């Protein structure tokens, strides 16, 4: 068959595909650095490809001539000039670097070597210092080699001298000799023994003595002694045993009886068949009670306590009356309750519930009473809320289920365990709470006994907030006068005579003892002169005669027709005038004492009562109950107040 190209029917191929295109650029015909392009890939059109340089220079049908200046990248570095004689692309690596100080020194395709430090090649060798003063390439063989002792040479290695014996390399008792003291002839010194000149060593101390004992030749337990440590005298050392036995030139044969240390102990016989030192640990201990029982290199076991080897279980007492090896299985195990067995454990019984391990309101059951089966008892709660093996059960009881706080209080049981009772808390809506019982949420201070406002006929008590947390807020309001007092009785009446406004020798009378009626008191002199709202003006003589006598009819004192009332003495000798004078004086003094006592008691009552009201609800209830039991229901509040005072 024949394949013919559609683009050119003259191009055919028999028995295979015809080659219809020919891309001349596929053979890299332009070379490196140029781009090839074949516009017509027909076999009829050849040599029409184009080669294009990177700088834009191109050629058709062949390689283009491109130019590149290799010196543009400064390949020579500082201190050198660069020259590229041929800048064509295919003529690279032909640039030349020339030294600026000496242009005759050049290098093609790289920096020129403008300096040459000859010392960098270690031309002086070891131990000498090299110095090249002129590192120019044109100045060679001008380096200097300097020895440690100052000897130097130019252009080559210096001949240095070094006497190795100056450092005393040989040991004491030896002589050092360095035959060649040149620097490069080291390690040739010789150490010679002073005691024997035939013994010497090159480059190190000689071995003048040979102590044969230093190699521990006699062993660990023998003492070695070498009397002559010369190399000429060998095998003259002595080995001495601890018992005095010695040998020369070898190990001595020592004897040691291991039974001397009594290794077998009491009741046993020791025998050492071979007492040579190297035959230790071969002694035999035999029981005196039974020679058939023995032990090599240690005490024999003459007794066999089965309680120590076998023993009984925990909680049982073991006893082996015959501890001979020929008497086995005769030990006894005894339980705490007296049960025993011979040759093994006894079967003991123990009811763990006997010790009441479960606690209150729980039942205990021990299913297996054997001594070896312990911690298997079962604790069950009475309310069937929990079961536990080997420990008390955790039972729960919510005390609030029975509503012990009532409908208006919130109940909370902090611990519902059966072991924690009466720990619930009752809380009022105002925050007042109590543990283990109902809380007292309200407290009417006006209901206290005795009446907190004094005389109920004169004052009215009002407690606007009866909450327990709001106390000392009640008011006492006078019924007849517009006066009131918080947390205590109000001052409804006012006796102006209590302030003694009349002065000495005058009687004071306040007809209307009210806050609404002031300055209405009357001052009366003994001669009958009166004044209202101010002290009266009495004559001086009369005032002096009756300065301490009360006025008749004033202050509740009745008029008296006696001599004392008239301020005179009738002279009849009966003394009735003087007697009435003392009576009136005594009544005045007693009245003043009673008034002062009332004021003090009122003050104490007010202070005590303010402290009383601060007592908590729980203590208040307890005090009321005690007072009721002591003084009866009618006087319970009075009794409670008395107890607190």
Residue, then its C-alpha position, 0 to 999 in steps of 0.5 A: x500500500x502507498x501513503x500520499x500527503x494531502x498537502x503535496x501528492x508527489x510525496x508518497x511512501x510505500x508500506x507506511x506513513x509518508x513524511x509530509x513535514x520537515x521542521x529544520x529547527x528540530x535538529x538544533x541547527x542554530x546552536x546554543x543561545x539562538x532561537x530557531x524558527x522554520x516558517x514552512x515545514x514542507x519538504x519542498x521548502x528547505x533552508x528557510x529557517x531563521x536563527x535569532x540571537x538574544x540581542x536580536x541579530x538573526x540569520x536565515x538558513x544558517x547560524x547568526x553571528x551574535x556578539x557578547x562582551x564577557x567583560x560586562x560582568x567584571x569577571x576579573x575583580x578589583x585591581x585588574x583590567x578585563x579585555x574581550x578580543x572576540x565578542x561573538x557568541x560562540x567565542x566565549x571564555x576568551x577574555x583576559x584579566x591583566x594586573x594593574x600594577x604589572x600588566x605583564x601578569x595576565x590570565x585568560x578566562x579568569x582573574x590573574x594571579x597578581x600576588x604569590x605568597x611563597x610561605x603559603x606552601x609551607x616551604x620552611x617545614x615544621x618548627x620554623x617561621x616563614x616570612x615572604x616580604x615581597x609577594x609579587x609573582x616576579x619576586x621568587x625565592x625571597x622568603x625567609x625561614x626562621x628557627x625558634x632559636x633565631x637561626x634563619x635562612x633565605x629562600x630555603x629551610x634553615x638549619x636549626x639546633x635543638x638539644x632535646x636533653x634540655x627538657x630532662x626527658x629521662x628519669x632520675x638516675x639516668x643520663x641523657x645524650x642527644x647525638x644530633x641537635x638539629x631541629x629536624x633530627x628530634x626524638x633521637x636522644x638516649x637515656x642511659x641507666x647510671x647503675x648499668x650503662x648497658x641499659x639504655x632507651x632511645x626517645x624516652x626514659x630507660x627501664x633501669x629496674x624490674x620489680x617482679x612483684x608489680x604484676x601481682x605474681x604471688x596472688x591476692x593473699x600472699x605478700x611478694x618481695x623482690x630484693x633485687x630489682x635489677x634486670x640482670x636478677x630475675x626469679x628472686x622474688x619471694x611469696x609469703x603466706x599469712x601463716x608464714x609459709x613462703x616460696x622463692x620465684x613462685x607462689x607459695x602453698x598456704x594452708x587455711x582451716x576454714x573451721x577456725x572461724x566457726x562458720x557452722x554455729x552451735x549444735x553443729x560440727x565443722x570439718x575441712x577436708x582440704x586446708x590448702x588456700x586454693x581449696x576454700x569453701x569445701x568445709x562441711x557442717x553436720x548436725x549434732x542431733x542427726x549426722x545425716x543432716x549436713x551442708x557444704x560451705x554453710x550451716x546445715x538446716x538441722x530443724x524444720x519449723x513447718x509454721x515458718x515454711x508452710x504456715x496457716x492462713x491469716x487469722x489462725x495460730x500455727x504451732x509446730x511442736x516437733x521441728x525435726x525434718x523427720x516429723x512433717x505434717x504435724x503442725x496445728x492451725x487454730x482459729x480465733x474461736x478455738x477451731x483447729x486442724x492438724x497439717x493444714x488450715x482449719x475451717x473457721x467461722x466468723x459472722x461479720x454482722x456481729x460488729x454492726x458494721x452497717x450503721x443505723x437503719x440498715x440490715x446486715x447479712x453475712x452469706x459466708x461465715x468462713x474465716x477466709x471469706x471476709x468482707x462479704x457482708x451485705x448492708x441494705x437500707x431500710x427504705x430499700x434505697x441502697x445496697x453495698x457489699x463490705x461497707x455501709x450502704x448509702x441510704x437517702x431520706x429527703x426530709x422535705x418530702x413530709x412538708x415539715x416547713x408548711x405551705x408558706x416556707x421553702x424546704x431544702x434538705x442539704x444532706x439526704x443521707x440516713x445518717x444526717x437527720x434534722x438538717x433541713x432548712x425552712x426559709x421564709x419569703x423575706x429570707x428568714x430561715x431556720x434549721x430543723x424546724x419552721x422559721x418565724x417569719x413575722x414579728x409584731x412588736x406591738x404584741x410584746x408584753x409588757x406593752x412597749x408604749x407604756x400606758x395603753x390608755x394614753x399611747x397607741x402602738x403601731x408596727x407597720x412592718x411585722x417582718x422579723x428582719x424589720x425590728x425596732x420600727x414600731x411607733x408609740x403615738x400619744x392619744x391626746x397630744x400630737x407626739x410620737x416616738x419610734x422604738x419606745x414610749x412617747x412623752x405624752x405629759x409634761x410636768x413643768x414643776x419637775x424642773x423646779x422653776x419657782x426657786x427656793x422656798x416657793x411651792x410649784x403647782x402645774x394644774x394641766x400637765x400637758x405639752x399643749x399647755x406650757x407656762x401655766x404653773x403657779x409659784x406660791x410663797x409662804x406668805x401667800x404671794x403667787x405668780x403664774x409661769x414664773x417665780x413669785x416675788x416674796x418679801x425677804x423676811x418672810x422668805x427667810x423665816x419659812x425657807x424650808x417649810x412647804x406651803x399649805x395646800x401646795x403640791x398635794x400637802x393639806x392645810x394644817x392649823x397647827x403651830x408648824x403650819x402657821x410658822x409659830x410656836x404656841x408655847x404651850x409646851x406640847x411640841x406639836x409645831x416642831x413635829x409637823x415640821x419634820x413630817x413635811x421635810x421627810x415627805x419632801x425628801x422621799x418624793x425626790x428619791x422616788x422621782x430619781x429612782x423612776x428616772x433611773x429605772x426608765x433609763x435602764x428599761x429603755x437600754x435593756x429593751x433595745x438589746x432584748x429586741x435584737x434576740x433572734x426568733x428562736x431565742x424569743x420563742x424559747x424565752x416565751x415558753x419558759x416564761x409561760x411555764x414559770x409565771x403562767x399564760x397571763x404573765x408570760x411576757x412579764x416573766x420573760x422580760x424579767x428573766x432577760x433583765 
